[in-house]
């Protein structure tokens, strides 16, 4: 949580941190700016002090929404510096020298944000050489901001809950949209008699999202038949929607620039083959078994072990015994959820993953089994939140049913 930043910085020996760049695709900057509607800027936070936002003069009014102390970038006369220095690299180094002098930043300074890796490498090396009072620090695994972001406060959870409510509305409306279609020769058809396709369904979902001011930046999964058996197949747009085939519908929208939600349901229209019915029950039971083990202090990797052991006992291969399997349970049991669709905590079953579930964690639980050569796959996904007292909350208010009866 944000309140943990000073403690985390002290633990890592950081005197200050800098987050910069565009807010688009830059969740750490969005996090420190508390979701304010600005396009870019620089946040400087010294340990033990409030963060400061250096913003563009054309976004001065929007910047006020951050609630942070503000500095107008025009103070540093960057265009004059660029004219004097003759290159963006030298001018950028001089800009930071002026900012750090202004804010009295020195010591070990961590840098974060979203930039081209090579460009960032050149800039940070040059900056490190140019400023004798500053040691540039980089983090690779579980950065200070990643650790802060992985536990959510009440305001963050409230935002996730609202996206959850609307996401579940969209999924329910999508199923209703499907079941009200006419059927010809086992294929759903539109009013003009043409087959209903995956692409048409996705366009309908996008309209439902837009009506709720939700966006789909990562691209939803709506996959049928063989493609439902490939976990991250998004579905082929021209595939017709047929009765009796598994449809894996995985929707993970967000408020523009805000928090994500993530939910998956698998269903068949009209009827389901017996093999699919068994696989569905296995996955549903696995979901319940894993959630039952989720509590504060449990190692995250243990939930992966529970899922693999459960599904193996039901006769499905898993990556625990064969990391290269393309059938059965082939992925992680879940992932952290927040301003990124995938964030901490991690559920990798490796010995150096010592993460444990903590109050404030929001994460998915999504067991699945996949048999593309048999023409089906099944995944069910709910989102779990551990509150400050450690109580387990399922944020996914959406029924689970395999067979969806057609209205006609």
C-alpha positions as CSV (number, residue, x, y, z in Angstrom):
1,X,0.0,0.0,0.0
2,X,1.1,3.6,-0.4
3,X,1.5,4.0,3.3
4,X,4.2,1.3,3.2
5,X,6.4,3.2,0.7
6,X,8.7,4.9,3.3
7,X,9.2,1.6,5.1
8,X,10.0,-0.3,1.9
9,X,12.4,2.5,0.8
10,X,14.2,2.3,4.1
11,X,14.5,-1.5,3.9
12,X,16.1,-1.1,0.4
13,X,18.3,1.8,1.3
14,X,16.6,4.2,-1.1
15,X,16.8,7.9,-0.3
16,X,14.4,8.8,-3.0
17,X,12.5,7.4,-6.0
18,X,11.6,8.9,-9.4
19,X,8.7,7.7,-11.6
20,X,8.5,9.4,-15.0
21,X,7.1,9.2,-18.5
22,X,3.6,8.9,-20.0
23,X,0.8,7.6,-17.8
24,X,-0.4,5.3,-20.5
25,X,1.0,1.8,-19.9
26,X,2.8,3.1,-16.8
27,X,0.9,1.8,-13.8
28,X,3.5,2.9,-11.2
29,X,3.1,6.5,-12.3
30,X,-0.7,6.2,-12.3
31,X,-0.5,4.7,-8.8
32,X,1.5,7.6,-7.3
33,X,-0.7,10.2,-9.1
34,X,-3.8,8.5,-7.7
35,X,-5.4,8.1,-11.1
36,X,-5.5,11.8,-11.9
37,X,-6.3,12.5,-15.6
38,X,-2.9,13.7,-16.7
39,X,-0.9,12.4,-19.7
40,X,2.7,12.5,-18.4
41,X,5.1,13.9,-15.8
42,X,7.7,13.2,-13.2
43,X,7.1,12.2,-9.6
44,X,9.9,12.6,-7.1
45,X,9.5,11.1,-3.6
46,X,12.1,11.5,-0.9
47,X,11.9,9.0,1.9
48,X,9.9,10.4,4.8
49,X,8.4,13.2,2.7
50,X,5.4,13.6,0.4
51,X,5.8,12.9,-3.3
52,X,6.1,15.9,-5.6
53,X,4.6,16.0,-9.1
54,X,6.4,17.9,-11.8
55,X,3.8,18.5,-14.5
56,X,3.3,20.1,-17.9
57,X,2.0,23.7,-17.8
58,X,-0.8,22.7,-20.1
59,X,-2.1,20.2,-17.5
60,X,-1.8,22.4,-14.5
61,X,-5.6,22.1,-13.6
62,X,-5.7,18.4,-14.1
63,X,-2.5,18.0,-11.9
64,X,-4.3,19.5,-8.9
65,X,-6.5,16.3,-8.8
66,X,-3.4,14.4,-7.6
67,X,-3.5,16.2,-4.3
68,X,0.3,16.3,-4.4
69,X,2.6,19.3,-4.1
70,X,3.1,20.6,-7.6
71,X,5.9,22.1,-9.7
72,X,5.2,23.5,-13.1
73,X,7.8,22.1,-15.6
74,X,8.2,25.5,-17.1
75,X,10.2,26.5,-14.0
76,X,13.2,24.5,-15.5
77,X,13.1,26.2,-18.9
78,X,13.7,22.9,-20.8
79,X,13.6,24.5,-24.3
80,X,16.3,26.9,-23.3
81,X,18.4,24.0,-21.9
82,X,17.8,22.0,-25.1
83,X,19.0,24.9,-27.2
84,X,22.1,25.4,-25.0
85,X,23.0,21.7,-24.7
86,X,22.3,20.7,-28.3
87,X,20.9,17.2,-27.6
88,X,18.0,15.7,-25.8
89,X,20.2,13.4,-23.7
90,X,22.4,16.3,-22.3
91,X,19.3,18.4,-21.8
92,X,17.5,15.7,-19.9
93,X,20.4,15.2,-17.6
94,X,20.6,18.9,-17.0
95,X,16.8,18.9,-16.3
96,X,17.2,16.3,-13.6
97,X,20.2,18.0,-12.1
98,X,18.0,21.1,-11.7
99,X,15.1,19.1,-10.3
100,X,17.3,17.3,-7.8
101,X,19.0,20.6,-6.7
102,X,15.6,22.2,-6.3
103,X,14.2,19.3,-4.1
104,X,17.6,18.6,-2.4
105,X,17.7,15.0,-3.7
106,X,20.8,13.1,-3.2
107,X,22.0,9.6,-2.2
108,X,20.5,6.4,-3.6
109,X,17.7,7.1,-6.0
110,X,15.5,4.5,-7.6
111,X,14.2,5.0,-11.1
112,X,10.9,3.6,-12.4
113,X,8.4,4.0,-15.2
114,X,7.9,2.9,-18.8
115,X,10.5,3.7,-21.4
116,X,12.5,2.0,-24.2
117,X,15.0,-0.2,-22.3
118,X,18.0,0.9,-24.4
119,X,17.1,4.6,-24.2
120,X,16.6,4.3,-20.4
121,X,20.0,2.5,-20.1
122,X,21.9,5.2,-21.9
123,X,20.1,8.0,-19.9
124,X,20.6,6.5,-16.5
125,X,24.3,5.7,-17.1
126,X,24.9,9.2,-18.2
127,X,22.9,10.7,-15.3
128,X,24.8,8.5,-12.8
129,X,28.1,9.7,-14.2
130,X,27.0,13.4,-14.2
131,X,25.7,13.7,-10.7
132,X,28.3,12.9,-8.1
133,X,25.8,13.3,-5.2
134,X,23.4,10.8,-6.7
135,X,23.7,7.0,-7.0
136,X,21.3,5.7,-9.7
137,X,19.6,2.5,-8.5
138,X,17.6,0.0,-10.6
139,X,15.5,-2.9,-9.4
140,X,14.6,-5.9,-11.4
141,X,12.5,-8.3,-9.3
142,X,9.7,-7.1,-7.0
143,X,10.6,-3.5,-7.1
144,X,9.6,-1.2,-4.2
145,X,6.6,0.0,-6.2
146,X,5.5,-3.5,-7.2
147,X,5.6,-4.6,-3.6
148,X,3.6,-1.5,-2.5
149,X,1.0,-2.0,-5.2
150,X,0.4,-5.6,-4.5
151,X,-1.6,-4.9,-1.3
152,X,-4.7,-2.7,-1.8
153,X,-6.3,-0.2,0.5
154,X,-10.0,0.3,0.9
155,X,-10.3,2.9,-1.8
156,X,-8.5,0.7,-4.3
157,X,-10.7,-2.3,-3.5
158,X,-13.8,-0.1,-3.9
159,X,-12.7,0.8,-7.4
160,X,-12.1,-2.9,-8.2
161,X,-15.5,-3.8,-6.8
162,X,-17.2,-1.3,-9.1
163,X,-15.4,-2.6,-12.2
164,X,-16.2,-6.2,-11.0
165,X,-19.9,-5.3,-10.8
166,X,-20.0,-3.9,-14.3
167,X,-17.9,-6.7,-15.8
168,X,-20.2,-9.3,-14.4
169,X,-23.2,-7.4,-15.9
170,X,-21.5,-7.4,-19.3
171,X,-20.8,-11.2,-19.1
172,X,-24.4,-11.9,-18.1
173,X,-25.7,-9.7,-20.9
174,X,-23.5,-11.4,-23.4
175,X,-24.9,-14.8,-22.4
176,X,-28.4,-13.5,-22.7
177,X,-27.6,-12.0,-26.1
178,X,-26.4,-15.5,-27.3
179,X,-29.3,-17.5,-26.0
180,X,-31.9,-15.3,-27.7
181,X,-30.5,-16.0,-31.2
182,X,-32.2,-18.4,-33.6
183,X,-30.5,-21.6,-34.5
184,X,-30.2,-23.2,-37.9
185,X,-28.4,-26.6,-38.4
186,X,-26.8,-26.2,-35.0
187,X,-25.4,-22.7,-35.7
188,X,-26.6,-19.5,-34.2
189,X,-27.8,-17.1,-36.9
190,X,-28.6,-13.3,-37.1
191,X,-31.8,-11.9,-38.2
192,X,-30.6,-11.9,-41.8
193,X,-29.9,-15.6,-41.6
194,X,-26.1,-15.3,-41.6
195,X,-24.1,-17.2,-39.0
196,X,-23.3,-15.5,-35.7
197,X,-19.5,-15.3,-35.4
198,X,-16.9,-14.8,-32.7
199,X,-16.1,-11.4,-34.2
200,X,-19.7,-10.3,-34.1
201,X,-20.0,-11.3,-30.5
202,X,-16.9,-9.4,-29.6
203,X,-18.2,-6.3,-31.2
204,X,-21.4,-6.6,-29.1
205,X,-19.3,-7.0,-26.0
206,X,-17.3,-3.9,-26.8
207,X,-20.5,-2.0,-27.1
208,X,-21.6,-3.2,-23.7
209,X,-18.3,-2.2,-22.2
210,X,-18.4,1.3,-23.8
211,X,-21.9,1.9,-22.4
212,X,-20.3,1.4,-18.9
213,X,-17.2,3.5,-19.7
214,X,-15.0,0.4,-19.5
215,X,-12.2,-0.3,-21.9
216,X,-10.6,-3.6,-23.1
217,X,-6.9,-2.7,-23.6
218,X,-5.6,-6.3,-23.4
219,X,-8.2,-7.8,-25.7
220,X,-10.8,-10.2,-24.4
221,X,-10.9,-14.0,-25.0
222,X,-13.9,-15.5,-26.6
223,X,-12.8,-18.8,-28.0
224,X,-14.9,-21.8,-29.1
225,X,-14.2,-25.5,-29.8
226,X,-10.5,-26.2,-30.5
227,X,-9.5,-22.6,-29.7
228,X,-11.1,-23.0,-26.2
229,X,-8.5,-25.7,-25.7
230,X,-5.6,-23.2,-26.1
231,X,-5.6,-21.0,-22.9
232,X,-4.7,-17.7,-24.5
233,X,-6.3,-18.1,-27.9
234,X,-8.5,-15.0,-28.2
235,X,-10.8,-16.8,-30.7
236,X,-10.9,-16.6,-34.5
237,X,-13.3,-13.8,-35.6
238,X,-14.8,-15.9,-38.4
239,X,-15.6,-18.9,-36.3
240,X,-19.4,-19.5,-36.1
241,X,-21.1,-20.0,-32.7
242,X,-22.3,-23.6,-32.6
243,X,-24.4,-25.5,-30.1
244,X,-22.7,-28.0,-27.8
245,X,-19.2,-26.6,-28.1
246,X,-17.3,-25.2,-25.2
247,X,-16.9,-21.4,-25.2
248,X,-14.2,-19.9,-22.9
249,X,-15.2,-16.3,-22.2
250,X,-12.5,-14.4,-20.4
251,X,-13.1,-10.7,-19.8
252,X,-10.6,-8.3,-18.2
253,X,-11.6,-4.7,-18.7
254,X,-10.7,-1.6,-16.6
255,X,-11.8,1.9,-16.1
256,X,-9.7,4.1,-18.5
257,X,-6.3,4.2,-16.9
258,X,-7.6,2.6,-13.7
259,X,-8.0,-0.8,-12.1
260,X,-8.7,-4.1,-13.9
261,X,-11.1,-6.9,-13.1
262,X,-10.8,-10.4,-14.5
263,X,-13.4,-13.2,-14.8
264,X,-13.7,-16.3,-16.9
265,X,-16.7,-18.5,-17.5
266,X,-17.0,-21.6,-19.7
267,X,-20.3,-22.7,-21.1
268,X,-21.9,-24.7,-23.9
269,X,-25.1,-23.5,-25.6
270,X,-28.0,-26.0,-25.6
271,X,-26.1,-29.0,-24.3
272,X,-22.7,-30.3,-23.4
273,X,-20.9,-33.6,-24.2
274,X,-20.4,-36.0,-21.2
275,X,-16.6,-35.6,-21.3
276,X,-17.0,-31.8,-21.1
277,X,-19.5,-32.2,-18.2
278,X,-16.9,-34.2,-16.2
279,X,-14.1,-31.8,-17.0
280,X,-16.2,-28.8,-16.0
281,X,-17.1,-30.4,-12.7
282,X,-13.4,-31.2,-12.0
283,X,-12.5,-27.5,-12.7
284,X,-15.3,-26.2,-10.6
285,X,-14.4,-28.4,-7.7
286,X,-10.7,-27.4,-8.0
287,X,-11.7,-23.8,-7.8
288,X,-13.5,-24.4,-4.6
289,X,-10.6,-26.5,-3.2
290,X,-8.0,-23.8,-3.9
291,X,-10.1,-20.9,-2.5
292,X,-10.6,-23.0,0.7
293,X,-6.9,-23.0,1.2
294,X,-6.5,-19.2,0.7
295,X,-5.6,-17.5,3.9
296,X,-3.1,-15.0,5.3
297,X,0.3,-16.6,5.7
298,X,-0.1,-19.3,3.2
299,X,2.7,-19.5,0.6
300,X,1.4,-18.5,-2.8
301,X,3.2,-21.4,-4.5
302,X,1.1,-23.8,-2.3
303,X,-2.1,-22.8,-4.1
304,X,-0.4,-23.9,-7.4
305,X,0.5,-27.2,-5.8
306,X,-3.1,-27.7,-4.5
307,X,-4.5,-27.1,-8.0
308,X,-2.0,-29.4,-9.7
309,X,-2.5,-32.2,-7.2
310,X,-6.3,-31.9,-7.3
311,X,-6.5,-32.0,-11.1
312,X,-4.0,-34.8,-11.4
313,X,-6.1,-36.9,-9.0
314,X,-9.1,-36.3,-11.3
315,X,-7.0,-37.7,-14.2
316,X,-5.7,-34.6,-15.9
317,X,-2.1,-34.0,-16.7
318,X,-0.5,-30.9,-15.1
319,X,2.7,-28.8,-15.5
320,X,3.8,-30.1,-12.0
321,X,4.7,-33.4,-13.5
322,X,5.3,-32.4,-17.1
323,X,6.2,-28.7,-17.6
324,X,5.9,-29.1,-21.4
325,X,2.4,-30.6,-21.4
326,X,-0.1,-28.9,-23.8
327,X,-3.1,-30.8,-22.3
328,X,-4.7,-30.7,-18.9
329,X,-3.7,-28.0,-16.5
330,X,-1.0,-26.0,-18.2
331,X,-0.7,-22.6,-16.5
332,X,-0.5,-20.9,-13.1
333,X,-3.5,-21.0,-10.7
334,X,-3.7,-17.2,-10.6
335,X,-2.1,-13.8,-10.5
336,X,-2.3,-10.5,-8.6
337,X,-4.7,-8.0,-10.0
338,X,-4.7,-4.2,-9.9
339,X,-3.5,-1.3,-12.1
340,X,-1.9,-4.1,-14.3
341,X,-3.8,-7.2,-15.3
342,X,-0.9,-9.3,-14.1
343,X,1.0,-8.1,-11.0
344,X,2.2,-9.3,-7.6
345,X,1.8,-11.7,-5.9
346,X,3.2,-14.5,-8.0
347,X,2.1,-18.1,-7.8
348,X,5.1,-19.8,-9.4
349,X,5.8,-23.1,-7.8
350,X,9.6,-22.6,-7.5
351,X,11.7,-22.9,-4.4
352,X,12.8,-19.2,-4.4
353,X,9.1,-18.0,-4.4
354,X,8.7,-17.4,-0.7
355,X,5.8,-15.0,-1.1
356,X,2.8,-15.5,1.3
357,X,-0.7,-14.2,1.1
358,X,-1.2,-11.0,3.0
359,X,-4.1,-8.7,4.0
360,X,-4.9,-6.5,1.0
361,X,-4.0,-9.0,-1.7
362,X,-6.3,-9.1,-4.6
363,X,-5.7,-12.1,-6.9
364,X,-7.4,-14.5,-9.4
365,X,-8.0,-18.2,-8.9
366,X,-8.4,-19.7,-12.4
367,X,-8.0,-23.5,-12.7
368,X,-8.6,-24.9,-16.2
369,X,-8.1,-28.0,-18.3
370,X,-7.4,-28.0,-22.0
371,X,-7.7,-30.6,-24.7
372,X,-7.5,-28.8,-28.1
373,X,-7.2,-32.0,-30.1
374,X,-10.5,-33.1,-28.5
375,X,-12.0,-29.8,-29.4
376,X,-12.6,-28.3,-26.0
377,X,-11.2,-26.4,-23.0
378,X,-12.6,-25.4,-19.6
379,X,-11.5,-22.5,-17.4
380,X,-13.4,-20.9,-14.5
381,X,-12.0,-17.8,-12.8
382,X,-13.0,-15.8,-9.7
383,X,-11.2,-12.9,-8.0
384,X,-10.4,-13.1,-4.3
385,X,-9.6,-10.3,-1.8
386,X,-8.1,-10.7,1.6
387,X,-9.3,-7.8,3.8
388,X,-7.3,-6.2,6.6
389,X,-8.5,-8.8,9.1
390,X,-7.6,-11.6,6.7
391,X,-11.2,-12.5,5.8
392,X,-11.6,-14.0,2.3
393,X,-14.0,-12.2,-0.1
394,X,-15.0,-13.5,-3.5
395,X,-15.4,-10.3,-5.6
396,X,-17.0,-12.2,-8.5
397,X,-20.8,-12.1,-8.3
398,X,-21.6,-14.2,-11.4
399,X,-23.3,-17.7,-11.6
400,X,-21.4,-20.7,-12.8
401,X,-23.3,-23.0,-15.2
402,X,-22.0,-25.1,-18.0
403,X,-25.2,-25.5,-20.1
404,X,-27.0,-22.4,-21.3
405,X,-30.5,-23.2,-22.5
406,X,-31.5,-21.4,-25.7
407,X,-34.5,-19.1,-25.4
408,X,-36.2,-20.6,-28.4
